Amino acid sequence: MTHPDLAPATIAVAAGRPDRQQGAPVNAPVVLSSTYVSTGTPGAEMLYARYNTESWLPLEEAVGALEAAGLPGLAFSSGMAAVEAALHLATPGTAIVAPRHAYLATLTAARERTAREGGVVREVDIADTDAVIAALAPDGGAPASLLWIESPTNPMLEVADVPALAAAARAAGALTVVDNTFATPLGQRPLTQGADVVVHSVTKYLAGHSDLLMGAAVTADPELRERLHARRTTGGAVPGPWEAWLALRGLRTLALRVERSQASALELARRLAGHPLVAAVSHPGLPSHPQHERAARLMDGFGSILTLRPRGGGTAADALTRAVHLWVPATSLGGVESSLERRRRLPAEAPTVPEDLLRLSVGIEDVEDLWADLDQALHIAAAAS
């Protein structure tokens, strides 16, 4: 593993490289084989590509090092495959405490698991530390075995006090899982703040080019890692070798991409906050954000996502998505291209998400071009509404 005193930006470039030998490649090779030569009783060597393969290992080393786990991460076929594996760490018949605003598929998977195996999903305002702690061990209710945290949340950008919540969960006998997709390991390292497991949609910032599906789960606990590995092996939720190679190549530029997109996101949020055609804007870097001070204390950077509510309601929001030329109307995020989406167009989105809320994922384009495109689209949207 990469030396722990290296900066995350350096780890993203240096981790997962082949051993330095004369004539060795600088980049890890792609191994296209589903099975391996094996005689006698299998040992620690490669056996079958659903268990392990050389094509995953460099990426898993790099992600584990970025999250300061001390162990390699585990690559999954998608972010949701990693989420499913982590949700199965919950004990059947108990409660999963989760943010009321979180990735839709995560909440759906948690609800389906408890409906099938017993227990309950207790949805909370993850930014309200006291309310979350109360939900972990309510009077007369099922105790929690798993606390799920998104911070910032999707799409409302609420920021959780991860250290305080992880400590409370441990005291209550519950594991803490943090979806670190939005913040990335450059913005926060939840394992160092007391979390037990971190999950990522590698599809988003880690790979960074909107060209693959992949997930990852990371833990510093060998027993938890074995449970997650067993779930991946049994479920078969493994990535392909080319996807792993592409994800590692994307990871190499993570620091540069995040530095650029975070700076642009904060600048756009500041400008939008004063725009006459904007009803509301949210970004953890704005002093007006309810958890701005918490984010400044716990995070290294405020992230590349912001939300925008144009004047004119849902009609104006839809019109804006049709009027932009540079921004891409799309449901994913974290790519080099800037994208935006009206979240309530999805029927299952939480009713507490405003109808007119647009989630903006800022890419690496020139900030002045992004601003000009938003500004002209806001004027068209205002006229249409």
C-alpha positions as CSV (number, residue, x, y, z in Angstrom):
1,M,0.0,0.0,0.0
2,T,1.1,3.6,-0.6
3,H,2.8,5.3,2.4
4,P,0.1,6.9,4.5
5,D,1.9,10.3,4.9
6,L,1.5,11.1,1.2
7,A,-1.1,13.7,0.3
8,P,-4.4,12.3,-1.3
9,A,-3.6,14.1,-4.6
10,T,-0.3,12.2,-4.7
11,I,-1.9,8.9,-3.7
12,A,-4.4,9.2,-6.6
13,V,-1.4,9.2,-9.0
14,A,1.0,6.9,-7.3
15,A,-1.1,4.1,-5.8
16,G,-1.8,0.9,-7.7
17,R,1.4,1.0,-9.9
18,P,3.3,-2.2,-10.8
19,D,6.5,-3.0,-9.0
20,R,9.5,-1.0,-10.2
21,Q,11.6,-3.4,-12.2
22,Q,13.7,-2.9,-15.2
23,G,11.5,-3.1,-18.3
24,A,8.2,-3.2,-16.3
25,P,5.2,-1.2,-17.4
26,V,4.3,2.0,-15.7
27,N,0.6,1.2,-15.8
28,A,-1.1,-1.9,-14.6
29,P,-2.0,-4.4,-17.4
30,V,-5.5,-5.6,-18.3
31,V,-5.8,-9.3,-17.7
32,L,-8.4,-10.9,-20.0
33,S,-9.0,-14.3,-18.4
34,S,-12.0,-15.8,-16.6
35,T,-10.0,-18.6,-14.9
36,Y,-6.5,-19.5,-13.8
37,V,-4.4,-22.6,-13.9
38,S,-5.0,-24.5,-10.7
39,T,-4.0,-28.0,-9.5
40,G,-4.5,-29.6,-6.1
41,T,-6.0,-27.7,-3.2
42,P,-6.3,-23.9,-4.0
43,G,-4.4,-21.6,-1.8
44,A,-3.9,-17.8,-2.0
45,E,-3.2,-17.8,-5.7
46,M,-5.7,-16.6,-8.4
47,L,-8.4,-19.2,-9.0
48,Y,-11.4,-17.7,-10.8
49,A,-12.2,-14.2,-11.9
50,R,-15.4,-13.9,-9.8
51,Y,-13.3,-14.2,-6.7
52,N,-10.3,-12.0,-7.6
53,T,-8.4,-10.9,-10.6
54,E,-5.2,-8.8,-11.3
55,S,-7.3,-6.3,-13.2
56,W,-9.1,-5.1,-10.0
57,L,-6.2,-5.1,-7.6
58,P,-4.5,-1.8,-8.6
59,L,-7.8,0.1,-8.5
60,E,-8.7,-1.5,-5.2
61,E,-5.3,-0.6,-3.7
62,A,-5.6,3.0,-4.9
63,V,-9.1,3.5,-3.5
64,G,-8.2,1.9,-0.2
65,A,-5.2,4.1,0.1
66,L,-7.2,7.2,-0.8
67,E,-9.7,6.4,2.0
68,A,-6.8,5.8,4.5
69,A,-8.2,2.3,5.1
70,G,-4.9,0.4,5.4
71,L,-6.6,-2.4,3.4
72,P,-7.4,-2.5,-0.3
73,G,-10.9,-1.5,-1.3
74,L,-13.4,-3.8,-3.1
75,A,-14.5,-3.0,-6.6
76,F,-18.1,-3.8,-7.5
77,S,-20.0,-3.8,-10.8
78,S,-21.9,-0.6,-10.0
79,G,-22.3,1.8,-7.1
80,M,-25.6,0.1,-6.2
81,A,-23.9,-3.2,-6.0
82,A,-21.5,-1.8,-3.4
83,V,-24.5,-0.2,-1.6
84,E,-26.4,-3.5,-1.6
85,A,-23.4,-5.3,-0.1
86,A,-23.0,-2.7,2.6
87,L,-26.8,-2.7,3.4
88,H,-26.5,-6.5,4.1
89,L,-24.2,-5.7,7.0
90,A,-27.4,-4.8,8.9
91,T,-28.9,-7.4,11.1
92,P,-32.3,-8.7,9.9
93,G,-35.1,-7.5,12.2
94,T,-33.3,-4.3,13.2
95,A,-33.5,-0.7,12.0
96,I,-31.5,1.0,9.3
97,V,-31.2,4.7,10.1
98,A,-30.9,6.6,6.8
99,P,-31.2,10.2,5.5
100,R,-34.6,11.2,4.3
101,H,-32.8,12.9,1.4
102,A,-30.5,10.3,-0.1
103,Y,-29.8,8.5,-3.4
104,L,-33.2,7.1,-4.4
105,A,-32.0,3.7,-5.2
106,T,-30.2,3.4,-1.8
107,L,-33.4,4.2,0.1
108,T,-35.4,1.8,-2.2
109,A,-32.9,-1.0,-1.6
110,A,-33.0,-0.4,2.2
111,R,-36.8,-0.5,2.3
112,E,-36.9,-3.7,0.2
113,R,-34.4,-5.4,2.4
114,T,-36.2,-4.6,5.6
115,A,-39.6,-5.6,4.0
116,R,-38.1,-8.9,3.0
117,E,-36.0,-9.8,6.0
118,G,-37.7,-7.8,8.8
119,G,-36.8,-4.6,10.4
120,V,-37.5,-1.0,9.5
121,V,-35.9,2.0,7.7
122,R,-35.9,5.0,10.0
123,E,-35.5,8.1,7.8
124,V,-34.1,11.2,9.5
125,D,-32.7,14.6,8.8
126,I,-29.1,13.6,8.7
127,A,-28.0,17.2,9.5
128,D,-29.9,17.1,12.8
129,T,-27.4,15.3,15.0
130,D,-29.7,14.9,18.0
131,A,-32.5,13.5,15.9
132,V,-30.2,10.9,14.3
133,I,-28.9,9.9,17.7
134,A,-32.4,9.5,19.0
135,A,-33.3,7.3,16.0
136,L,-30.5,4.9,16.8
137,A,-32.1,3.7,20.0
138,P,-35.7,4.9,20.3
139,D,-37.9,4.0,23.3
140,G,-39.8,0.9,22.4
141,G,-38.6,0.7,18.8
142,A,-36.3,-1.7,17.0
143,P,-32.7,-0.9,17.8
144,A,-30.5,0.1,14.9
145,S,-27.7,-2.1,13.6
146,L,-26.7,0.2,10.7
147,L,-26.5,4.0,10.3
148,W,-26.3,5.1,6.7
149,I,-24.9,8.6,6.0
150,E,-24.7,10.7,2.9
151,S,-22.8,13.9,3.4
152,P,-23.5,16.1,1.5
153,T,-26.9,14.5,0.8
154,N,-28.3,13.9,-2.6
155,P,-29.9,16.3,-3.7
156,M,-30.4,18.6,-0.8
157,L,-26.7,19.0,0.2
158,E,-27.2,18.6,3.9
159,V,-24.0,18.1,5.8
160,A,-23.7,15.5,8.6
161,D,-21.5,15.6,11.7
162,V,-19.9,12.3,10.7
163,P,-17.6,12.0,13.8
164,A,-20.4,12.6,16.3
165,L,-22.8,10.3,14.5
166,A,-20.3,7.5,14.1
167,A,-19.4,7.7,17.8
168,A,-23.1,7.6,18.7
169,A,-23.7,4.6,16.4
170,R,-20.8,2.7,17.9
171,A,-22.1,3.4,21.4
172,A,-25.5,2.1,20.3
173,G,-24.0,-1.1,18.8
174,A,-24.6,0.0,15.2
175,L,-22.2,0.1,12.2
176,T,-21.8,3.3,10.3
177,V,-21.6,3.4,6.5
178,V,-20.9,6.6,4.6
179,D,-21.6,7.2,1.0
180,N,-18.7,9.4,0.1
181,T,-19.5,9.8,-3.6
182,F,-20.3,13.6,-3.5
183,A,-17.3,14.6,-1.3
184,T,-14.7,12.2,-2.7
185,P,-11.7,11.1,-0.5
186,L,-10.2,14.5,-1.3
187,G,-13.1,16.2,0.5
188,Q,-13.4,13.9,3.5
189,R,-12.1,10.5,4.7
190,P,-15.0,9.1,6.8
191,L,-12.9,6.1,8.1
192,T,-10.7,8.5,9.9
193,Q,-13.8,10.1,11.4
194,G,-15.0,6.9,12.9
195,A,-17.1,5.3,10.1
196,D,-16.8,1.5,9.6
197,V,-17.4,1.4,5.8
198,V,-17.2,3.8,3.0
199,V,-19.0,3.3,-0.3
200,H,-18.6,5.1,-3.7
201,S,-20.2,5.2,-7.0
202,V,-17.0,5.0,-8.9
203,T,-19.1,5.9,-11.9
204,K,-19.0,9.5,-10.7
205,Y,-16.0,11.5,-9.6
206,L,-13.4,8.7,-9.1
207,A,-13.7,7.5,-12.7
208,G,-14.8,11.0,-13.8
209,H,-15.6,10.6,-17.5
210,S,-19.2,9.3,-17.6
211,D,-18.0,6.2,-19.5
212,L,-18.5,3.3,-17.1
213,L,-20.5,1.9,-14.2
214,M,-18.6,0.8,-11.1
215,G,-18.8,0.9,-7.3
216,A,-16.4,0.4,-4.4
217,A,-16.6,-0.4,-0.7
218,V,-13.8,0.3,1.7
219,T,-13.2,-0.6,5.3
220,A,-10.3,-0.8,7.7
221,D,-11.8,-3.8,9.4
222,P,-10.6,-7.1,8.0
223,E,-13.7,-9.0,9.2
224,L,-16.0,-6.5,7.6
225,R,-14.0,-6.6,4.4
226,E,-14.3,-10.4,4.3
227,R,-18.1,-10.1,4.7
228,L,-18.3,-7.6,1.9
229,H,-16.0,-9.7,-0.3
230,A,-18.1,-12.8,0.4
231,R,-21.3,-10.8,-0.6
232,R,-19.6,-9.7,-3.8
233,T,-18.4,-13.2,-4.7
234,T,-21.8,-14.9,-4.0
235,G,-23.8,-12.2,-5.7
236,G,-21.4,-12.0,-8.7
237,A,-21.5,-8.2,-8.6
238,V,-18.0,-7.9,-10.1
239,P,-16.6,-5.4,-12.6
240,G,-15.1,-6.2,-15.9
241,P,-11.3,-5.8,-16.5
242,W,-11.7,-2.9,-19.0
243,E,-13.9,-1.0,-16.7
244,A,-11.4,-1.4,-13.8
245,W,-8.6,-0.2,-16.1
246,L,-10.6,2.9,-17.2
247,A,-11.6,3.7,-13.7
248,L,-8.0,3.7,-12.5
249,R,-7.0,5.9,-15.5
250,G,-9.7,8.3,-14.5
251,L,-8.6,8.3,-10.9
252,R,-5.2,9.6,-11.8
253,T,-6.6,13.0,-12.6
254,L,-9.1,13.1,-9.6
255,A,-7.3,15.9,-7.8
256,L,-7.0,18.2,-10.8
257,R,-10.7,17.6,-11.8
258,V,-12.0,18.1,-8.3
259,E,-9.9,21.2,-7.7
260,R,-11.2,22.8,-10.8
261,S,-14.9,21.8,-10.4
262,Q,-15.0,22.8,-6.8
263,A,-13.7,26.2,-7.4
264,S,-16.1,26.7,-10.3
265,A,-19.1,25.4,-8.3
266,L,-18.4,27.9,-5.5
267,E,-18.0,30.8,-7.9
268,L,-21.2,29.9,-9.7
269,A,-23.1,29.6,-6.4
270,R,-21.9,33.0,-5.3
271,R,-23.0,34.6,-8.6
272,L,-26.4,32.8,-8.6
273,A,-27.1,33.8,-5.1
274,G,-27.3,37.4,-6.3
275,H,-29.1,36.7,-9.6
276,P,-32.5,38.4,-9.9
277,L,-34.0,35.4,-11.6
278,V,-32.9,32.9,-8.9
279,A,-35.2,32.2,-6.0
280,A,-32.7,30.1,-4.0
281,V,-29.3,28.5,-4.4
282,S,-27.5,26.1,-2.1
283,H,-23.9,25.0,-1.8
284,P,-22.0,24.1,1.4
285,G,-19.4,26.8,0.6
286,L,-21.9,29.6,0.9
287,P,-22.2,31.2,4.4
288,S,-25.9,31.0,3.9
289,H,-25.9,27.2,3.9
290,P,-27.3,25.9,7.2
291,Q,-24.3,23.7,7.8
292,H,-21.6,25.9,6.3
293,E,-19.5,26.1,9.5
294,R,-19.8,22.3,9.9
295,A,-18.6,21.7,6.4
296,A,-15.7,24.1,6.8
297,R,-14.7,22.2,10.0
298,L,-15.1,18.7,8.7
299,M,-14.4,18.8,5.0
300,D,-11.4,19.7,2.8
301,G,-13.4,21.6,0.2
302,F,-17.1,22.1,-0.3
303,G,-17.8,19.8,-3.3
304,S,-18.8,20.3,-6.9
305,I,-22.6,20.1,-6.6
306,L,-24.9,23.0,-6.1
307,T,-28.7,23.3,-6.2
308,L,-30.7,26.1,-8.0
309,R,-34.3,27.1,-7.8
310,P,-35.2,29.5,-10.6
311,R,-38.0,32.0,-10.2
312,G,-41.1,30.7,-11.9
313,G,-41.3,27.3,-10.2
314,G,-41.2,23.9,-11.9
315,T,-42.2,25.4,-15.3
316,A,-39.1,27.6,-15.2
317,A,-36.9,24.8,-14.1
318,D,-38.0,22.6,-17.0
319,A,-37.6,25.5,-19.4
320,L,-34.0,26.1,-18.1
321,T,-33.0,22.5,-18.8
322,R,-34.2,22.9,-22.4
323,A,-32.5,26.3,-22.8
324,V,-28.9,25.4,-21.8
325,H,-26.4,24.7,-24.5
326,L,-23.2,23.8,-22.6
327,W,-24.7,22.2,-19.5
328,V,-26.0,18.6,-20.2
329,P,-29.4,17.6,-19.0
330,A,-28.6,14.2,-17.5
331,T,-29.3,12.2,-14.4
332,S,-25.7,11.3,-13.4
333,L,-23.0,13.6,-12.1
334,G,-19.3,13.8,-11.4
335,G,-18.0,13.8,-15.0
336,V,-15.8,16.3,-16.7
337,E,-18.9,17.8,-18.4
338,S,-21.3,19.9,-16.4
339,S,-24.8,18.6,-16.0
340,L,-28.1,19.5,-14.4
341,E,-31.4,17.8,-13.6
342,R,-34.8,18.7,-12.1
343,R,-34.9,15.9,-9.4
344,R,-38.7,15.9,-8.8
345,R,-39.3,14.8,-12.4
346,L,-38.4,11.4,-11.0
347,P,-41.7,10.0,-9.4
348,A,-39.9,8.4,-6.4
349,E,-38.0,11.5,-5.3
350,A,-38.8,12.6,-1.8
351,P,-41.8,15.0,-1.6
352,T,-39.7,17.3,0.6
353,V,-37.5,18.1,-2.4
354,P,-38.9,21.2,-4.1
355,E,-40.6,20.8,-7.5
356,D,-38.3,23.5,-9.0
357,L,-35.0,22.3,-7.5
358,L,-32.3,21.7,-10.1
359,R,-29.2,19.7,-9.1
360,L,-26.1,21.0,-10.9
361,S,-22.9,19.0,-11.2
362,V,-20.1,21.3,-12.2
363,G,-17.4,20.0,-14.5
364,I,-14.1,21.3,-15.7
365,E,-15.2,23.7,-18.4
366,D,-14.3,27.4,-18.2
367,V,-16.4,29.0,-15.5
368,E,-17.2,32.0,-17.6
369,D,-18.7,29.8,-20.3
370,L,-20.7,27.9,-17.7
371,W,-22.0,31.2,-16.2
372,A,-22.9,32.7,-19.6
373,D,-24.9,29.6,-20.5
374,L,-26.8,29.6,-17.1
375,D,-27.5,33.3,-17.3
376,Q,-29.0,33.1,-20.8
377,A,-31.0,30.0,-19.9
378,L,-32.4,31.8,-16.8
379,H,-33.7,34.6,-18.9
380,I,-35.3,32.2,-21.4
381,A,-36.8,30.2,-18.5
382,A,-38.2,33.4,-16.9
383,A,-39.9,34.4,-20.2
384,A,-41.3,30.9,-20.6
385,S,-42.9,30.8,-17.1
